[in-house]
């Protein structure tokens, strides 16, 4: 074979990556990958021979010539054939690799979340039924009860009804045998099944009741389940979900007849749900005292109900023949005929009456005859005394709480009466003060808002104040263009004040350091002679301009404002406004601009002074005039101070001129005559003298 001259190629064409990958992954690849590697190995020898033809070894014998004539075409053909064979082999291997396996993801990229993107596949369209089922599954798998939500409260109320049903019906079914038979049995069976279903649902829902951790609601279903399973309530709930209807199928519980309903007493272990419901209701209701009274009355009736059922149950156990007069009367006559005491309603009514007598320790009961009867009656008396004492004490506390506000209010009035009597206050003033207290009690103004809200955090105080006062504050024209944060700061500063009929809110000449907003009532702006100049009603306001123009000495009022009846006002002091402006300095210019516009609008003369003016327009116009007069009075005071200051400076200048003239006279005693003080009228004469001296 003729040798092919070497071709200048930088690197030989080889497949190290495929070979190394196959060798490295050999222990981990399945059979199909082993077959791919066998194909690669079979083609390797042929590939190496072709590469040698293109790249001859360096130990070729020296002196061998290389003829480049016609052999160049054959060399190019062989090289092209070799490259084509390599390309076919690579293409074949790539096809097999794509068919037989997928590229493994890089662990490092996966750890850094830089792995290859997952191929997105369009989901198959689902039917409406499947979508609804998936939504239900997703909802149940992620649902968590918020223990402070309304939904959880309503669920507690439903479970409490099921628990109270068992507390009331189970003792009656145990004591009265006829209530657990025939039609009654079918009714109780249906109600029992409904209650048991609610018990099971509540047991499952308890795994999803959230709790607070670091102030946040925990919604991790695993953590919620572990917390519930570690609690003692889990074991109680697991016991009381056992279906008790199956005991009716067991012959052992058929005799005695009360054995089967007695098994159902395990359902009473869910009493903790009723306790939670009571606590939540007491916090949510607007009448907690009435709710406590209702709960106390219900508990008293429930205890008497259980005692009545126990009384009749003991009478049944003793038997008709051995029953004494202490227990329930006999239900059969001497002829073994039913008497009046054999009726079911009479059995329960008589037992409940006896229970009420013994537990309230009122009335006479029959004397016990046996030791067990004495023990039972003594035990019932002890329980009755404790219940009676707790009931009386609780009712006393409830009645005291009902009159707590009245007692505090009455104590204040009593102390004030004693003080007025000690200071010999006139009867007229005493009657006015007493009537003012009566008005406060009638309008439920018996407590201070600061005392009630001081227990709330600042955020809730702000929200409460906004709810009460913000609508009133927005009626003030001066604050309509202010931002909400500034209004909130002002809302917290509003003080509630009540004025009696005839009281003056402000008098002419008083220093105005606050503004007033009329919440309820009627006020009149009066002149010095008592004439009513304007009327202010709900939503009116006055004194707002003084908040921005009062100096250190304040601003003098120029009119009187008197309350016609009982008036409720909100007061905003200047100090509180300035404190709010420190936090919102940009609002100062907004308020000043609003005040200037209001003053400019009020200063414009009306086009037709003879036209009739309505009462509301007259009231608003006069209120604005009062504020304008206050502002003008302040301006006049400032001008007076300025005139006095200028007069002092002029006097000082005249003294300096006279001193200078005396000094000139001492230096030039004959040339200059000491003229009088130069005034404005002497300007012309002094100028003529100057011309004469200049000519000389």
ZAMAR-262753 format. One line per 2 residues: their letters; for each residue y negated, z, x negated of C-alpha. Coordinates in pm, whole numbers. Example, Ala and Ser with C-alpha at 12.3 -4.5 7.8 and 13.67 -1.06 7.14 Angstrom:
BEGIN
as	450:780:-1230 | 106:714:-1367
//
This chain:
BEGIN
xx	0:0:0 | -344:-91:-128
xx	-578:200:-182 | -890:214:34
xx	-1206:284:-156 | -1371:621:-74
xx	-1651:627:182 | -1945:859:132
xx	-1894:1110:415 | -2051:1454:405
xx	-1769:1651:574 | -1427:1548:696
xx	-1361:1538:1063 | -1124:1824:1156
xx	-1044:2055:1445 | -1050:2404:1296
xx	-1191:2563:1610 | -913:2446:1835
xx	-645:2543:1585 | -794:2882:1505
xx	-844:2960:1870 | -485:2873:1943
xx	-361:3081:1651 | -577:3376:1741
xx	-497:3379:2111 | -127:3306:2063
xx	2:3651:2148 | -217:3669:2460
xx	-185:3316:2604 | 64:3220:2875
xx	325:2946:2841 | 90:2662:2937
xx	-143:2747:2647 | 154:2754:2404
xx	238:2402:2515 | -121:2292:2442
xx	-101:2436:2092 | 226:2248:2032
xx	53:1921:2119 | -229:2003:1877
xx	20:2085:1596 | 215:1761:1652
xx	-100:1552:1613 | -228:1744:1312
xx	-13:1568:1050 | -120:1224:1168
xx	-480:1334:1167 | -450:1464:808
xx	-302:1132:680 | -585:938:837
xx	-837:1172:684 | -683:1118:337
xx	-734:747:376 | -1095:799:448
xx	-1137:1074:179 | -909:1005:-124
xx	-822:1305:-342 | -1014:1375:-663
xx	-703:1339:-885 | -683:963:-840
xx	-607:779:-1169 | -914:681:-1367
xx	-984:322:-1429 | -846:205:-1098
xx	-1086:-56:-970 | -1215:-79:-618
xx	-1247:-420:-477 | -1507:-439:-204
xx	-1446:-793:-94 | -1250:-868:217
xx	-1100:-519:230 | -1426:-376:380
xx	-1343:-515:720 | -991:-369:706
xx	-1131:-32:597 | -1377:-32:889
xx	-1100:-119:1132 | -877:159:1002
xx	-1166:409:1013 | -1255:307:1368
xx	-891:336:1469 | -874:687:1314
xx	-1190:801:1493 | -1065:662:1822
xx	-734:849:1780 | -920:1173:1710
xx	-1144:1124:2014 | -844:1056:2236
xx	-671:1369:2108 | -980:1585:2171
xx	-1025:1441:2520 | -658:1501:2600
xx	-675:1860:2479 | -996:1923:2678
xx	-837:1794:2996 | -533:2016:2947
xx	-752:2316:2871 | -957:2264:3189
xx	-640:2234:3391 | -444:2520:3242
xx	-700:2798:3197 | -1059:2918:3200
xx	-1278:3034:2918 | -1271:3408:2876
xx	-1607:3583:2915 | -1770:3738:2613
xx	-1735:4118:2619 | -2062:4168:2432
xx	-2256:3955:2675 | -2090:4128:2964
xx	-2191:4465:2823 | -2552:4346:2797
xx	-2534:4174:3138 | -2574:3833:2974
xx	-2238:3698:3082 | -2188:3350:3213
xx	-2324:3306:3562 | -2073:3326:3836
xx	-2009:3002:4012 | -2176:3016:4348
xx	-1963:2906:4634 | -2099:2850:4979
xx	-1946:3100:5219 | -1728:2968:5488
xx	-1891:2974:5829 | -1773:3271:6033
xx	-1745:3299:6402 | -1971:3527:6607
xx	-1686:3772:6656 | -1622:3796:6281
xx	-1992:3845:6207 | -2013:4126:6460
xx	-1702:4291:6321 | -1836:4270:5966
xx	-2164:4426:6077 | -1979:4715:6239
xx	-1768:4770:5927 | -2071:4762:5697
xx	-2263:4998:5924 | -1983:5252:5943
xx	-1920:5237:5569 | -2285:5309:5480
xx	-2401:5523:5775 | -2529:5873:5693
xx	-2658:6136:5936 | -3006:6264:5854
xx	-2984:6636:5945 | -3353:6635:6043
xx	-3347:6325:6262 | -3354:6306:6642
xx	-3021:6126:6647 | -2847:6418:6476
xx	-3014:6662:6718 | -2891:6468:7021
xx	-2543:6456:6872 | -2550:6834:6827
xx	-2649:6876:7191 | -2353:6661:7302
xx	-2105:6855:7088 | -2253:7186:7207
xx	-2183:7087:7566 | -1817:7027:7479
xx	-1793:7363:7300 | -1958:7552:7586
xx	-1722:7382:7829 | -1429:7538:7643
xx	-1601:7877:7626 | -1647:7886:8001
xx	-1329:7720:8133 | -1058:7849:7897
xx	-1077:8220:7999 | -1079:8125:8369
xx	-766:7909:8327 | -591:8192:8143
xx	-678:8460:8400 | -645:8262:8724
xx	-307:8093:8732 | -384:7877:9034
xx	-671:7704:8850 | -428:7550:8604
xx	-211:7378:8860 | -208:7069:9082
xx	-546:6901:9127 | -725:7145:8901
xx	-484:7069:8620 | -558:6696:8643
xx	-931:6766:8634 | -903:6997:8332
xx	-676:6749:8156 | -936:6471:8181
xx	-1216:6699:8066 | -1002:6831:7782
xx	-933:6480:7656 | -1304:6394:7662
xx	-1391:6714:7475 | -1114:6651:7218
xx	-1242:6299:7156 | -1588:6441:7089
xx	-1432:6697:6854 | -1258:6424:6655
xx	-1573:6213:6636 | -1770:6515:6520
xx	-1505:6587:6257 | -1539:6233:6122
xx	-1920:6247:6143 | -1923:6569:5938
xx	-1816:6363:5636 | -2146:6172:5665
xx	-2399:6451:5719 | -2659:6425:5445
xx	-2817:6714:5260 | -3124:6757:5044
xx	-3099:6766:4667 | -3418:6792:4460
xx	-3612:6716:4774 | -3429:6387:4841
xx	-3169:6307:5104 | -2830:6248:4943
xx	-2665:5937:5092 | -2369:5903:4859
xx	-2071:5907:5094 | -1841:6038:4822
xx	-2066:6334:4745 | -2108:6410:5116
xx	-1733:6406:5174 | -1663:6631:4875
xx	-1925:6882:4983 | -1784:6901:5336
xx	-1423:6933:5221 | -1512:7221:4988
xx	-1673:7421:5268 | -1492:7670:5492
xx	-1608:7481:5802 | -1384:7190:5705
xx	-1067:7397:5756 | -1192:7532:6090
xx	-1275:7182:6211 | -942:7050:6091
xx	-762:7313:6299 | -958:7270:6622
xx	-906:6893:6641 | -533:6945:6701
xx	-451:6806:7049 | -336:7097:7264
xx	-215:6883:7555 | 122:6843:7386
xx	208:7211:7449 | 258:7129:7817
xx	555:6916:7712 | 718:7206:7527
xx	930:7429:7754 | 850:7736:7544
xx	489:7735:7672 | 581:7697:8040
xx	657:8067:8083 | 433:8261:8111
xx	189:8023:8275 | -112:8140:8072
xx	51:8052:7736 | -37:7682:7745
xx	-412:7725:7820 | -425:8014:7570
xx	-332:7774:7289 | -653:7588:7360
xx	-857:7883:7233 | -853:7720:6889
xx	-1123:7491:7029 | -1362:7787:7020
xx	-1373:7770:6640 | -1644:7505:6661
xx	-1900:7762:6771 | -2103:7689:6456
xx	-2221:7366:6617 | -2377:7560:6905
xx	-2552:7791:6657 | -2704:7492:6475
xx	-2813:7339:6803 | -2984:7663:6906
xx	-3170:7685:6574 | -3290:7325:6594
xx	-3399:7362:6957 | -3591:7680:6883
xx	-3786:7495:6613 | -3845:7183:6822
xx	-3937:7327:7161 | -4299:7387:7258
xx	-4201:7709:7439 | -3983:7904:7194
xx	-4025:8229:7385 | -3893:8078:7708
xx	-3602:7924:7518 | -3509:8259:7359
xx	-3520:8425:7699 | -3292:8157:7845
xx	-3043:8190:7559 | -3038:8568:7595
xx	-2972:8545:7968 | -2695:8290:7912
xx	-2526:8504:7646 | -2535:8804:7877
xx	-2373:8605:8159 | -2113:8462:7920
xx	-2006:8807:7800 | -1982:8931:8158
xx	-1781:8619:8246 | -1529:8688:7969
xx	-1506:9055:8065 | -1441:8961:8428
xx	-1161:8725:8325 | -1015:8993:8096
xx	-1028:9249:8379 | -835:9027:8619
xx	-592:8918:8344 | -503:9283:8274
xx	-456:9341:8647 | -211:9049:8661
xx	-18:9175:8358 | 21:9523:8511
xx	171:9376:8824 | 118:9408:9195
xx	345:9713:9237 | 210:9923:8946
xx	-157:9837:8991 | -388:10141:9026
xx	-715:10166:9210 | -902:10120:8881
xx	-782:9759:8854 | -812:9468:9092
xx	-700:9553:9449 | -365:9436:9576
xx	-358:9087:9720 | -68:9151:9965
xx	-46:9372:10268 | 243:9600:10347
xx	409:9307:10522 | 375:9093:10206
xx	108:8878:10366 | -204:8758:10174
xx	-514:8960:10244 | -884:8894:10176
xx	-842:8967:9804 | -590:8687:9759
xx	-853:8409:9770 | -942:8254:9436
xx	-1317:8286:9491 | -1276:8655:9584
xx	-1075:8721:9268 | -1348:8589:9043
xx	-1637:8736:9244 | -1485:9087:9251
xx	-1403:9074:8880 | -1754:8955:8788
xx	-1909:9230:9003 | -1694:9495:8833
xx	-1785:9353:8490 | -2156:9364:8572
xx	-2132:9725:8684 | -1950:9845:8376
xx	-2145:9650:8116 | -2485:9739:8256
xx	-2372:10103:8305 | -2508:10109:8660
xx	-2310:10186:8970 | -1987:10376:9018
xx	-1645:10246:8918 | -1304:10379:9014
xx	-1159:10646:8793 | -893:10529:8544
xx	-544:10675:8586 | -359:10579:8269
xx	-434:10614:7899 | -466:10240:7849
xx	-713:10220:8135 | -925:10495:7976
xx	-918:10316:7642 | -1012:9988:7801
xx	-1295:10137:8004 | -1430:10324:7700
xx	-1427:10006:7496 | -1605:9816:7774
xx	-1866:10091:7803 | -1941:10074:7431
xx	-1978:9700:7441 | -2191:9728:7753
xx	-2423:9983:7592 | -2472:9763:7287
xx	-2535:9456:7500 | -2770:9646:7730
xx	-2965:9785:7434 | -2989:9444:7269
xx	-3093:9281:7595 | -3361:9540:7668
xx	-3492:9523:7310 | -3495:9143:7309
xx	-3671:9122:7644 | -3925:9377:7522
xx	-3994:9170:7212 | -4025:8854:7419
xx	-4272:9015:7658 | -4467:9155:7363
xx	-4481:8813:7201 | -4598:8661:7527
xx	-4899:8894:7523 | -4949:8898:7146
xx	-5252:8668:7155 | -5397:8855:7449
xx	-5352:9190:7275 | -5526:9070:6958
xx	-5806:8916:7163 | -5845:9230:7372
xx	-5856:9449:7060 | -6148:9245:6925
xx	-6334:9277:7253 | -6267:9652:7273
xx	-6399:9709:6920 | -6709:9504:7002
xx	-6770:9706:7319 | -6746:10028:7123
xx	-6993:9894:6866 | -7241:9780:7131
xx	-7221:10117:7302 | -7275:10297:6971
xx	-7580:10081:6890 | -7724:10107:7244
xx	-7724:9732:7301 | -7889:9624:7626
xx	-7679:9548:7930 | -7801:9191:7951
xx	-7685:9110:7598 | -7357:9294:7654
xx	-7286:9091:7967 | -7361:8769:7783
xx	-7121:8860:7503 | -6846:8959:7748
xx	-6889:8635:7940 | -6867:8445:7609
xx	-6534:8615:7536 | -6409:8528:7884
xx	-6495:8164:7826 | -6307:8166:7494
xx	-5996:8307:7664 | -6017:8059:7952
xx	-6046:7765:7708 | -5768:7894:7476
xx	-6014:7947:7191 | -5865:8285:7106
xx	-5769:8200:6748 | -5941:8056:6447
xx	-5825:7716:6330 | -5844:7823:5966
xx	-5605:8112:6031 | -5354:7885:6204
xx	-5366:7600:5951 | -5377:7805:5633
xx	-4996:7819:5618 | -4971:7439:5603
xx	-4999:7239:5279 | -5322:7048:5218
xx	-5170:6717:5322 | -5057:6845:5662
xx	-5387:7026:5710 | -5568:6697:5657
xx	-5344:6515:5905 | -5393:6788:6165
xx	-5769:6787:6119 | -5777:6407:6142
xx	-5582:6419:6467 | -5828:6670:6614
xx	-6168:6567:6473 | -6164:6214:6338
xx	-6234:6044:6673 | -6535:6271:6722
xx	-6671:6210:6372 | -6647:5832:6414
xx	-6893:5853:6703 | -7167:5941:6455
xx	-7350:5620:6370 | -7425:5747:6021
xx	-7055:5755:5926 | -6930:5438:6096
xx	-6936:5229:5777 | -6782:5494:5553
xx	-6434:5464:5413 | -6149:5662:5561
xx	-6101:5888:5258 | -6459:6010:5280
xx	-6422:6073:5654 | -6104:6269:5592
xx	-6290:6488:5343 | -6559:6551:5605
xx	-6307:6618:5880 | -6170:6915:5688
xx	-6522:7063:5675 | -6603:7054:6047
xx	-6649:7397:6201 | -6605:7467:6570
xx	-6882:7663:6742 | -6926:7772:7104
xx	-7269:7839:7257 | -7332:8029:7579
xx	-7573:7918:7855 | -7931:7953:7737
xx	-7846:7986:7366 | -8063:7790:7125
xx	-7869:7579:6879 | -8185:7530:6673
xx	-8552:7617:6717 | -8869:7446:6615
xx	-8958:7548:6262 | -8602:7640:6161
xx	-8464:7504:5837 | -8214:7232:5918
xx	-7919:7254:5686 | -7650:7116:5918
xx	-7583:6855:6181 | -7412:6902:6516
xx	-7175:6688:6721 | -7133:6765:7090
xx	-6765:6785:7176 | -6800:6923:7527
xx	-7093:7051:7729 | -7459:6970:7784
xx	-7768:7050:7578 | -8140:6992:7629
xx	-8415:6913:7380 | -8711:7122:7492
xx	-9077:7147:7401 | -9264:7467:7318
xx	-9351:7522:7683 | -8983:7489:7789
xx	-9002:7137:7931 | -8678:6937:7897
xx	-8754:6630:7691 | -8402:6489:7655
xx	-8042:6570:7739 | -7745:6560:7503
xx	-7389:6534:7636 | -7037:6467:7507
xx	-7039:6248:7196 | -7408:6302:7118
xx	-7520:6423:6778 | -7837:6550:6616
xx	-7955:6671:6277 | -7763:6413:6072
xx	-8073:6282:5892 | -8154:6625:5757
xx	-7832:6628:5560 | -7974:6363:5328
xx	-8337:6474:5313 | -8330:6855:5295
xx	-8470:6996:4970 | -8409:7332:4819
xx	-8612:7501:5091 | -8457:7297:5368
xx	-8615:7088:5639 | -8810:7232:5927
xx	-8700:7146:6278 | -8965:6995:6500
xx	-8803:7060:6840 | -8583:7308:7023
xx	-8223:7233:7129 | -8084:7465:7396
xx	-7739:7485:7556 | -7744:7440:7932
xx	-7393:7574:7995 | -7105:7663:7765
xx	-7107:7400:7491 | -6845:7324:7227
xx	-6999:7180:6910 | -6875:7069:6572
xx	-7097:7171:6283 | -7115:6995:5944
xx	-7312:7178:5676 | -7510:7014:5401
xx	-7313:7191:5129 | -6989:7046:5264
xx	-7137:6696:5273 | -7258:6722:4913
xx	-6917:6847:4805 | -6756:6540:4963
xx	-7016:6311:4802 | -6919:6445:4461
xx	-6575:6292:4512 | -6713:5973:4670
xx	-7046:5904:4494 | -7061:5546:4619
xx	-7088:5678:4975 | -7428:5832:4898
xx	-7598:5491:4895 | -7408:5385:5206
xx	-7534:5689:5395 | -7887:5646:5269
xx	-7889:5280:5370 | -7760:5369:5716
xx	-8027:5638:5748 | -8302:5397:5639
xx	-8189:5137:5893 | -8184:5399:6165
xx	-8533:5520:6076 | -8665:5163:6059
xx	-8513:5083:6397 | -8658:5396:6552
xx	-9002:5326:6399 | -9035:4984:6568
xx	-9271:4999:6870 | -9130:4888:7200
xx	-9249:4556:7340 | -9339:4687:7688
xx	-9436:5049:7692 | -9487:5052:8068
xx	-9133:4940:8148 | -8903:5207:8293
xx	-8661:5366:8051 | -8319:5499:8148
xx	-8217:5859:8085 | -7966:5764:7815
xx	-8221:5547:7632 | -8482:5822:7659
xx	-8232:6078:7528 | -8133:5866:7230
xx	-8493:5762:7159 | -8617:6119:7163
xx	-8330:6236:6945 | -8420:5968:6693
xx	-8787:6065:6720 | -8700:6423:6639
xx	-8517:6315:6331 | -8803:6082:6234
xx	-9050:6366:6276 | -8835:6585:6052
xx	-8837:6317:5785 | -9212:6255:5813
xx	-9281:6626:5791 | -9085:6639:5469
xx	-9280:6343:5334 | -9611:6516:5420
xx	-9500:6827:5237 | -9424:6616:4930
xx	-9767:6452:4951 | -9940:6790:4979
xx	-9762:6906:4667 | -9866:6587:4488
xx	-10234:6628:4591 | -10236:6988:4471
xx	-10087:6879:4141 | -10350:6606:4096
xx	-10630:6851:4183 | -10507:7087:3915
xx	-10496:6808:3659 | -10852:6697:3753
xx	-10982:7051:3716 | -10823:7075:3375
xx	-10981:6743:3271 | -11328:6861:3381
xx	-11288:7177:3178 | -11199:6971:2874
xx	-11508:6748:2922 | -11739:7046:2950
xx	-11592:7203:2638 | -11646:6877:2449
xx	-12009:6859:2561 | -12076:7210:2439
xx	-11934:7122:2100 | -12157:6810:2079
xx	-12462:7016:2175 | -12396:7261:1894
xx	-12369:6979:1642 | -12667:6774:1772
xx	-12887:7024:1948 | -13192:6792:1984
xx	-13040:6450:2040 | -12806:6516:2330
xx	-12876:6706:2643 | -12580:6869:2800
xx	-12526:6660:3115 | -12350:6780:3422
xx	-11988:6705:3492 | -11940:6332:3516
xx	-11837:6235:3866 | -11771:5902:4025
xx	-12123:5880:4175 | -12288:5913:3832
xx	-12114:5613:3680 | -12411:5378:3727
xx	-12674:5614:3575 | -12454:5692:3279
xx	-12414:5322:3209 | -12795:5268:3207
xx	-12841:5557:2960 | -12583:5401:2735
xx	-12777:5072:2730 | -13102:5251:2647
xx	-12946:5436:2356 | -12790:5120:2227
xx	-13128:4937:2223 | -13298:5227:2042
//
